[in-house]
Amino acid sequence: MSLTTCTIHFAARGDKTVYASSALMKSLALTGTKQVTLKLGSKTANASLKVVKKTGNHLYIPLPVKNQLQVPRSGTCMALSNGAKEIQLGPLIGILTNGSSSNLSRPFGSRSGLIRDYMRPGHKKSFVFAFVPSDVDWTANTVVGYFMSEGGWTRKTVPLPDVVYNRLSSRKAEKTSSVEHFKERFVRRGIPLFNWSFFDKSDVYNLLDGDKEAFKHVPESHLNPTPERVRDMLEKHRFVYLKPTGGSLGIGIYRVTYHPKRGYFVRFRRNGKNVLYRFQHFSGLMNLLNARSGRLRNYVVQQGIRLIEIDSCPIDFRFHLHKNGHNEWVVAGIGAKKAGKGSVTTHVKNGGQVMTPEQVLDRVFGSKADAILQNSKQTAIKLAESIEKNSRHLLGELGFDIGIDQNEQVWMFEANSKPGRSIFKHPSLKSQGKTSLALIYEHCLHLSKFKSRRES
């Protein structure tokens, strides 16, 4: 197996002869080859192969071969030889999303800029496109994809890709049988698709349950709790969180605190404001929760943790992890989130503030800060490895909400298989945001088997 970068040129000829520069022939170990099979994604084309004297790695493809392969553009891409008679061009990377429109300036509405960010690291080195489920023609094995162009987007029909990065943004849609079936069709064709779907909170607990070393970092949690369970948890831990199993952005979360002599205190967000209620009796608390959360169905009750604080405001951390080009988990970025006054969560929309982990840990732990940060990173990687080991589908990216308590113990509260990128808006975290995007592209290279000699 030989891998290199080459420049593709389209030749306005009607024959099926491909010309390769002598340097490209040597790089791909194709010297002496007269006939070749060209591949792009799911398409193949047979052609005669001739050498042309030109410096650098160049490949001249006639229009009949270009059209048969549906090569989306000329210019730079990668070329891989899997033997003496095959050249695979690409990789062809598809980003699965939703919400397309006929407006080519913003084909994915408000998410268009984000999709563009995902495409940018690889779009000049390979063939990266975005698509929605309705863009796929399974009979023809093609996709009408959105490619980046100068100042906008262009739509082109290409073969089914070598790899799919799933960025569907609707939890509800992903639970439907039609979307599950749609994703399974890629897998049946041998096309890796990673980040299969959103996690529910119960999914994460189940994935970690058999790993004692990892599970010790998860607060005690119970799905669909009865009032008796909530009461027991409050007596045991003194405060708990009630979280919707499929929730995000802190919506629908309650923080409940129990003082034996003062009663029950519940914090939550209502009409854009943080509110606090006190109940003398447990029955009053249950009346509120039952009225607002459907009798605690589809909720998790989770042990409260006394987190480190700054200015009497709790701090937690968002760890953004990726699989890299060597198929290893790495921490790409960490944002510290300081809760707003009176807020039940650290979300910025609820008054929270993003800081760097160094700013927080130096202030709280002083000289021990670096050791605690490194331990937290290693814990996050162990958690990712454990979740991946027990997952039925490919994972390439995870977001963890991590807490550090006042005894330096590391806790994992949430795992998100499609983490948001809001922490990377912080000026000091923008370079980590670029690293995160580059790692997505690296992992796509790994899954599509466009690997360097060192890796292969």
Secondary structure as GFF3:
##gff-version 3
##sequence-region A 1 456
A	DSSP	beta_strand	2	11	.	.	.	ID=ss1
A	DSSP	beta_strand	17	21	.	.	.	ID=ss2
A	DSSP	alpha_helix	22	27	.	.	.	ID=ss3
A	DSSP	beta_strand	35	40	.	.	.	ID=ss4
A	DSSP	beta_strand	43	52	.	.	.	ID=ss5
A	DSSP	beta_strand	58	62	.	.	.	ID=ss6
A	DSSP	alpha_helix	63	69	.	.	.	ID=ss7
A	DSSP	beta_strand	75	81	.	.	.	ID=ss8
A	DSSP	beta_strand	86	90	.	.	.	ID=ss9
A	DSSP	beta_strand	92	96	.	.	.	ID=ss10
A	DSSP	three_ten_helix	109	111	.	.	.	ID=ss11
A	DSSP	alpha_helix	112	119	.	.	.	ID=ss12
A	DSSP	three_ten_helix	120	122	.	.	.	ID=ss13
A	DSSP	beta_strand	127	131	.	.	.	ID=ss14
A	DSSP	three_ten_helix	133	135	.	.	.	ID=ss15
A	DSSP	beta_strand	136	137	.	.	.	ID=ss16
A	DSSP	beta_strand	142	149	.	.	.	ID=ss17
A	DSSP	beta_strand	152	159	.	.	.	ID=ss18
A	DSSP	beta_strand	163	166	.	.	.	ID=ss19
A	DSSP	alpha_helix	171	174	.	.	.	ID=ss20
A	DSSP	alpha_helix	177	188	.	.	.	ID=ss21
A	DSSP	beta_strand	193	194	.	.	.	ID=ss22
A	DSSP	alpha_helix	201	208	.	.	.	ID=ss23
A	DSSP	alpha_helix	212	215	.	.	.	ID=ss24
A	DSSP	beta_strand	221	223	.	.	.	ID=ss25
A	DSSP	alpha_helix	227	237	.	.	.	ID=ss26
A	DSSP	beta_strand	239	244	.	.	.	ID=ss27
A	DSSP	beta_strand	254	259	.	.	.	ID=ss28
A	DSSP	beta_strand	263	270	.	.	.	ID=ss29
A	DSSP	beta_strand	273	279	.	.	.	ID=ss30
A	DSSP	alpha_helix	282	293	.	.	.	ID=ss31
A	DSSP	beta_strand	299	303	.	.	.	ID=ss32
A	DSSP	beta_strand	309	310	.	.	.	ID=ss33
A	DSSP	beta_strand	313	323	.	.	.	ID=ss34
A	DSSP	beta_strand	329	338	.	.	.	ID=ss35
A	DSSP	three_ten_helix	348	350	.	.	.	ID=ss36
A	DSSP	beta_strand	353	355	.	.	.	ID=ss37
A	DSSP	alpha_helix	357	365	.	.	.	ID=ss38
A	DSSP	three_ten_helix	366	368	.	.	.	ID=ss39
A	DSSP	alpha_helix	369	390	.	.	.	ID=ss40
A	DSSP	beta_strand	397	404	.	.	.	ID=ss41
A	DSSP	beta_strand	410	416	.	.	.	ID=ss42
A	DSSP	three_ten_helix	422	425	.	.	.	ID=ss43
A	DSSP	three_ten_helix	427	429	.	.	.	ID=ss44
A	DSSP	alpha_helix	430	447	.	.	.	ID=ss45
###
